[in-house]
């Protein structure tokens, strides 16, 4: 005990400083997870991990609560006015008549939520727009997609519009993060979650922090795409993916309104373009509408809450690394079998494995066993800078 007390007293300043390092890094990583832009997100290791996982033990996305409707093959020509009304043309839009018919059928059912991943842009006009807008307005638990880079048509109820933006950067064009609260507005996935789950609580921003029901939240966590959409609706089982016109309204299919009502009862209905509206992910190209559903599932499974066990574990790792660096100790010096080794090649290879490699291995293990994703760019940068500073100070 005396030796321990003496060691703690001698190391007091370094322990306090290492503790500060751990807190600062953990807080900085939390802020990074609230940033919707995929700065420094690295997909390579997750691509390989998912490839290995799918080869050994394929994971399945539970879509029993979902009903996907593809409108990619249901188009009509609409008038389009642009350049502040100076130019006019024609563009292809989702078939209004078929969409109205489907909504009228859905209105008779007991669906959980209905999300139209369809844009109703200002300047686009069809004769049935007012009828479609009226149908959407009178339905409950329904919303349509809106984006910050376009203005929606005033014909459609603004209260039914749900913001649904994805962010990329010049260097990272892949989809990696979904922002639950976007510019103070509930995203499509968050609105879906709040409307369909009676126990759901809204996410509220307090300064730099996000909370839900008193719990600390991540607003833009790394999104896991463990299964491709093509695998979700293929194979044996109850079908939950249909093309609107070619399947549901094809006379030869003989699907009645009652059949559709039975199929969508108590379901989350996602209507969108599942063929052309694709985004690059570490699990391949995926439909944007499917990604909204996965974001909803993240909320449903409580992935928005900060995993305190993992945060504390990583803080301890940062504390230990910081303390060893301040004491000018190598990580491998603490392993007896390394100290006893006389192989120069072996020691050389171990010295090449720095703290960044250790952090990468920790995040890989946590992903494999706990499905927790973590960006180590900030701690890696911090410890690299600290190493450089200590080397400069020593010299």
C-alpha positions in Angstrom: 0.0 0.0 0.0 2.9 2.4 0.8 4.4 1.7 -2.6 1.1 2.4 -4.3 0.5 5.6 -2.3 4.0 6.8 -3.1 3.5 6.0 -6.8 0.2 7.9 -6.9 1.7 10.8 -5.1 4.6 10.9 -7.5 2.4 10.5 -10.6 -0.3 12.9 -9.3 0.2 15.6 -11.9 0.4 13.1 -14.8 -2.7 11.3 -13.6 -4.7 14.5 -13.5 -3.4 15.6 -16.9 -4.2 12.1 -18.4 -7.7 12.4 -16.9 -8.2 15.8 -18.5 -7.0 14.3 -21.8 -9.6 11.5 -21.6 -12.4 13.9 -20.8 -11.5 16.3 -23.6 -11.1 13.6 -26.2 -14.4 11.9 -25.2 -16.3 15.2 -25.4 -14.7 16.1 -28.8 -15.8 12.6 -30.1 -19.3 13.3 -28.9 -19.4 16.6 -30.8 -18.1 14.8 -33.9 -20.9 12.3 -33.7 -23.4 15.3 -33.8 -21.9 16.6 -37.0 -24.0 15.6 -40.0 -21.1 15.9 -42.4 -19.0 12.7 -42.8 -15.6 14.4 -42.0 -12.9 11.7 -41.9 -15.4 8.8 -41.8 -13.5 5.8 -43.0 -15.6 3.1 -44.6 -12.8 0.6 -45.6 -12.6 -1.2 -42.3 -16.4 -1.5 -42.0 -16.7 -2.8 -45.6 -14.2 -5.6 -44.8 -15.8 -6.3 -41.4 -19.3 -6.6 -42.9 -18.0 -8.7 -45.7 -16.5 -11.1 -43.1 -19.6 -11.0 -40.9 -21.9 -11.8 -43.8 -19.6 -14.7 -44.9 -19.5 -16.2 -41.4 -22.9 -15.2 -39.8 -25.2 -13.1 -42.0 -27.3 -10.6 -40.0 -30.8 -9.8 -41.0 -32.7 -6.5 -40.8 -36.1 -7.1 -39.2 -38.6 -5.6 -41.7 -41.7 -7.3 -40.4 -43.1 -3.9 -39.6 -42.4 -2.4 -43.0 -44.2 -2.3 -46.4 -42.2 -0.8 -49.3 -43.8 0.6 -52.4 -41.7 1.4 -55.4 -43.0 4.2 -57.7 -40.0 4.2 -60.0 -42.1 2.7 -62.9 -45.1 5.0 -62.4 -44.4 8.3 -64.1 -46.3 11.0 -65.9 -45.4 14.3 -67.6 -45.8 17.5 -65.6 -45.5 21.2 -66.5 -42.3 22.7 -65.1 -41.8 26.5 -64.6 -38.3 27.6 -63.7 -35.9 30.5 -63.8 -38.3 32.6 -61.7 -41.1 31.9 -64.1 -39.2 32.9 -67.3 -38.8 29.4 -68.6 -41.2 26.5 -69.0 -40.8 22.8 -69.8 -41.8 19.3 -69.1 -40.5 16.8 -66.5 -41.4 13.3 -65.3 -43.0 13.0 -61.9 -44.7 10.3 -59.9 -48.1 9.3 -61.4 -50.6 11.4 -59.3 -53.6 9.2 -60.1 -52.0 6.0 -58.9 -50.6 7.7 -55.9 -54.0 9.1 -55.0 -55.6 5.7 -55.4 -53.1 4.0 -53.1 -53.5 6.7 -50.4 -57.3 6.3 -50.6 -56.9 2.6 -50.0 -54.3 3.2 -47.2 -56.7 5.6 -45.5 -59.1 2.7 -44.9 -56.4 0.6 -43.2 -54.8 0.8 -39.8 -51.3 1.6 -40.8 -48.7 2.9 -38.3 -47.1 5.5 -40.5 -46.9 6.5 -44.1 -43.9 8.3 -45.5 -43.9 9.5 -49.1 -40.3 9.9 -50.1 -41.5 12.1 -53.0 -40.7 15.7 -53.6 -43.5 18.2 -54.5 -41.4 21.0 -55.9 -42.6 24.5 -56.5 -43.1 25.1 -60.2 -44.2 21.6 -61.0 -47.8 21.3 -61.9 -50.3 18.5 -62.8 -54.1 18.8 -62.9 -54.4 16.3 -60.0 -52.0 18.1 -57.6 -54.8 19.7 -55.6 -56.6 16.4 -55.3 -53.4 14.7 -54.1 -52.7 17.6 -51.6 -56.2 17.3 -50.2 -55.8 13.6 -49.7 -52.5 13.9 -47.9 -53.9 16.8 -45.7 -56.8 14.7 -44.4 -54.7 11.7 -43.5 -53.1 11.1 -40.1 -49.5 9.9 -39.5 -48.3 10.8 -43.0 -45.6 13.0 -44.3 -43.8 13.7 -47.5 -40.1 14.4 -48.2 -38.7 18.0 -48.2 -35.2 19.2 -48.8 -33.4 22.3 -47.8 -32.2 23.0 -51.4 -35.6 23.3 -52.9 -38.9 25.0 -52.2 -42.0 22.8 -51.8 -45.3 23.6 -53.6 -47.7 25.7 -51.4 -50.5 23.5 -52.6 -49.3 20.8 -50.2 -49.7 21.1 -46.4 -46.4 22.4 -44.9 -47.2 20.6 -41.7 -46.9 17.3 -43.5 -43.5 18.1 -44.9 -40.6 16.3 -43.2 -37.0 17.4 -43.8 -34.9 14.6 -45.3 -31.4 15.7 -46.1 -28.2 13.7 -46.4 -24.8 15.4 -46.2 -21.6 14.6 -48.0 -18.2 16.3 -48.5 -15.9 16.8 -51.4 -13.7 14.0 -50.1 -16.4 11.7 -48.7 -19.4 11.3 -51.0 -20.7 8.2 -49.4 -23.7 8.1 -47.1 -22.5 7.5 -43.5 -24.6 9.6 -41.2 -28.3 10.5 -40.8 -29.2 13.6 -38.8 -32.2 13.1 -36.6 -32.8 16.7 -35.8 -32.1 18.9 -38.8 -31.8 22.7 -38.3 -34.2 22.4 -35.4 -36.8 20.4 -37.4 -37.7 16.7 -37.0 -36.3 14.6 -39.8 -38.4 12.1 -41.7 -37.0 9.2 -39.6 -37.5 11.0 -36.3 -41.1 12.0 -37.2 -41.8 8.5 -38.2 -40.5 7.2 -34.9 -42.4 9.7 -32.7 -45.7 9.1 -34.5 -45.5 5.3 -34.6 -44.2 4.6 -31.1 -46.3 5.8 -28.1 -43.2 5.5 -25.8 -41.0 7.6 -28.1 -39.7 10.9 -26.8 -38.5 13.9 -29.0 -34.8 14.8 -29.3 -34.1 18.3 -28.0 -31.0 20.4 -28.4 -29.5 22.1 -25.3 -26.5 24.1 -26.4 -23.9 21.6 -27.6 -25.8 18.6 -26.2 -28.8 16.6 -27.5 -31.2 15.0 -25.1 -34.3 12.8 -25.2 -36.3 12.1 -22.1 -33.4 13.2 -19.9 -30.9 11.0 -21.6 -27.9 12.2 -23.6 -28.2 11.5 -27.3 -26.2 11.4 -30.5 -27.9 13.4 -33.2 -25.9 12.2 -36.2 -24.3 8.8 -35.4 -22.6 6.6 -37.9 -25.4 4.7 -39.6 -25.1 0.9 -39.8 -26.3 -0.8 -43.0 -25.9 -4.4 -42.1 -28.0 -5.8 -44.9 -28.5 -4.7 -48.5 -32.1 -3.8 -49.5 -31.9 -6.5 -52.3 -31.6 -9.1 -49.5 -34.4 -7.6 -47.4 -37.2 -8.4 -49.9 -35.8 -11.5 -51.6 -36.1 -15.1 -50.6 -38.7 -17.1 -48.8 -41.2 -15.3 -46.6 -44.0 -12.8 -46.7 -43.5 -10.2 -49.5 -43.3 -6.6 -48.3 -41.9 -4.9 -51.4 -44.2 -4.0 -54.4 -44.1 -1.9 -57.5 -47.1 0.4 -57.3 -48.5 0.1 -60.9 -47.0 -3.1 -62.2 -47.8 -5.1 -59.0 -50.5 -3.6 -56.8 -52.6 -2.1 -59.6 -52.0 -4.7 -62.3 -55.3 -6.3 -63.3 -53.6 -9.6 -64.0 -52.2 -9.8 -60.5 -55.8 -9.7 -59.1 -54.8 -7.9 -55.9 -58.0 -6.4 -54.4 -58.2 -3.3 -52.2 -58.9 -5.6 -49.3 -55.7 -7.5 -49.9 -53.7 -4.3 -49.9 -55.4 -3.1 -46.7 -54.6 -6.5 -45.0 -51.0 -6.2 -46.1 -50.4 -2.7 -44.8 -52.3 -2.9 -41.5 -50.1 -2.0 -38.5 -47.1 -1.4 -40.9 -44.7 1.4 -41.6 -45.3 2.3 -45.2 -42.4 3.7 -47.3 -43.3 5.0 -50.7 -40.4 6.0 -52.9 -38.1 5.4 -55.8 -36.2 2.2 -54.9 -34.5 1.9 -58.3 -33.0 5.3 -59.3 -32.7 7.1 -56.0 -29.6 5.3 -54.8 -26.8 6.2 -52.3 -23.4 4.7 -52.0 -22.8 3.1 -48.6 -20.2 0.7 -47.2 -22.8 -2.1 -47.9 -23.1 -1.1 -51.6 -25.7 1.1 -53.4 -28.9 1.5 -51.3 -32.2 3.2 -52.0 -32.6 6.5 -50.1 -36.1 5.4 -48.9 -34.5 2.3 -47.3 -31.9 4.4 -45.5 -34.8 6.5 -44.0 -36.3 3.3 -42.7 -32.9 2.1 -41.3 -32.6 5.5 -39.5 -36.0 4.9 -38.0 -34.9 1.5 -36.8 -31.8 3.1 -35.2 -34.2 5.3 -33.2 -36.6 2.4 -32.5 -33.7 0.3 -31.1 -32.4 3.2 -29.0 -29.2 3.7 -30.9 -29.6 7.5 -30.5 -28.7 7.2 -26.8 -25.1 7.6 -25.8 -23.7 4.2 -24.9 -22.2 5.2 -21.5 -20.4 1.9 -21.0 -18.5 2.2 -24.2 -17.7 5.9 -23.6 -16.3 5.1 -20.1 -14.3 2.2 -21.6 -12.8 4.4 -24.3 -12.1 7.1 -21.7 -10.2 4.6 -19.7 -8.2 3.6 -22.8 -7.4 7.3 -23.5 -6.4 7.7 -19.8 -4.0 4.8 -19.9 -2.5 5.8 -23.3 -2.0 9.4 -22.0 -0.4 8.3 -18.8 2.0 6.0 -20.6 3.0 8.7 -23.1 3.6 11.2 -20.3 5.9 8.6 -18.7 7.7 8.0 -21.9 6.6 4.4 -21.9 6.0 2.1 -24.8 2.8 0.1 -24.7 4.6 -3.2 -25.2 7.0 -2.5 -22.3 4.2 -3.7 -20.0 4.0 -7.2 -21.6 6.6 -9.6 -20.0 6.7 -11.9 -23.1 7.7 -8.8 -25.2 10.4 -7.7 -22.7 11.9 -11.2 -22.8 11.9 -11.4 -26.5 15.3 -11.1 -28.3 14.0 -11.1 -31.8 14.8 -7.8 -33.3 12.3 -8.3 -36.2 9.6 -9.1 -33.7 10.3 -6.0 -31.6 10.5 -3.8 -34.7 7.1 -4.9 -35.9 5.6 -4.3 -32.5 7.1 -0.8 -32.4 5.4 -0.1 -35.7 2.1 -0.8 -34.1 1.4 2.6 -32.4 -1.5 3.8 -30.4 -3.5 4.6 -33.5 -3.4 0.9 -34.4 -4.4 -0.1 -30.9 -7.4 2.3 -31.1 -8.3 0.8 -34.4 -8.2 -2.7 -33.0 -10.4 -1.7 -30.1 -13.0 -0.1 -32.4 -13.0 -3.2 -34.6 -13.6 -5.5 -31.6 -16.4 -3.3 -30.3 -18.0 -3.3 -33.8 -17.8 -7.1 -34.1 -19.2 -7.8 -30.6 -21.4 -4.7 -29.8 -22.1 -3.2 -33.2 -20.8 0.1 -32.0 -19.1 2.4 -34.5 -16.5 4.9 -33.5 -14.4 7.5 -35.3 -10.8 7.5 -34.0 -9.5 10.4 -36.1 -9.6 12.9 -33.2 -7.9 10.7 -30.5 -5.4 9.6 -33.1 -4.6 13.2 -34.0 -4.4 14.2 -30.4 -2.0 11.4 -29.4 0.2 12.0 -32.5 0.4 15.7 -31.6 1.2 14.8 -28.0 3.9 12.4 -29.1 5.5 15.0 -31.3 5.4 17.6 -28.5 7.0 15.2 -26.0 9.7 14.3 -28.5 10.4 18.0 -29.2 10.5 18.8 -25.5 12.8 15.9 -24.8 15.2 16.9 -27.5 
